[in-house]
């Protein structure tokens, strides 16, 4: 995990829980990076999807097959923005 402590968030249904701001999970075919910060009504990875390179982006997940396909400048901006926003609000 990249985050030091979990952040509190609330889902649209009102359910509350804790999640790391940035978390990494390795898989057999790809690496998944979860970013749980929201910028308005969208998750930060969604907002910056075009700047991340040749990767697959879900709502809060960035999936990378090969390290060279991830634009590190765009990824750095996602992490900076997530830290600035401080985590998920009501999503």
N, C-alpha and C positions, 0 to 999 in steps of 0.2 A: 504494500500500500504506500502511496505517496503522501497522503494526508496524515497529519499528526493525530488528529482527533476527529470523531464523526461530527457532522453538522445536522441540525434538526430541520426537518422538512414536513410539510403538510400536503397530502394529496388532494385532488379535487373533491373526493368524497368526504374529506375532513379527517381522514386517518393520519395520525402523526407517527413519525419514526426517525431513526438516525441513519445516516449514510455518510460515507467518506466523500469529501469534495472531489477528489480524483483517486480512482482505483484502477489497478492493472490486473488483468487475468490472462494467463497464457493458455492457448489451446493447441491442438495438434496441427491445425492449418492456418491459424491467425492469432494475433495478439489483440485483445480487446482492452480499450481504455474507456472507463466510464467517468463522465464529468457531470455531477449532479447540480450544477448551478444553472439558474434560469435568468434570461435577459428578457424581461417582459413576459410574454406568454410562451416563449420558446426556450428550449435548452440551448446553452452556449454552443455545443457542437453543431446543432442544426443551423444556427445563425452564421457560423463560420465554415460551413461544409465546403464551399467553393474554394477556400484558401488552404485546405488540408492536403491537397494532392490526390493521387489515385488510390483512394481508400473508400470504404463503405461506411456511411454515417447513418445511424438511427437517431432516435430522439436524444438520448444521452450517451450513446455509445459510438466510439470510433473503432472500426475493425481494420487492422493492417495485416496484409499478407507478407509483404517484404518491406524491410526497414527503409529502403531507398524510395519507396512509393509515398512515404509520408513527408509532407513539406514541413520541415522543422520550424520555420518562421511562423507559419500558420498555426501549428500546434502550440508553439510558445505563446502566441496571442490568445488561444483558447484557455490555456492554463492561467495566464495573467488576468484575463477577464473573469474567470471563475473565482480566483482569489479575491479580486476586487469586489465582486458581487457577494461573495461569502456563502454560497450554497443555494440550494433550492428554496424557493418560497412556496407559494400555493400553485401547484401544477395539476 
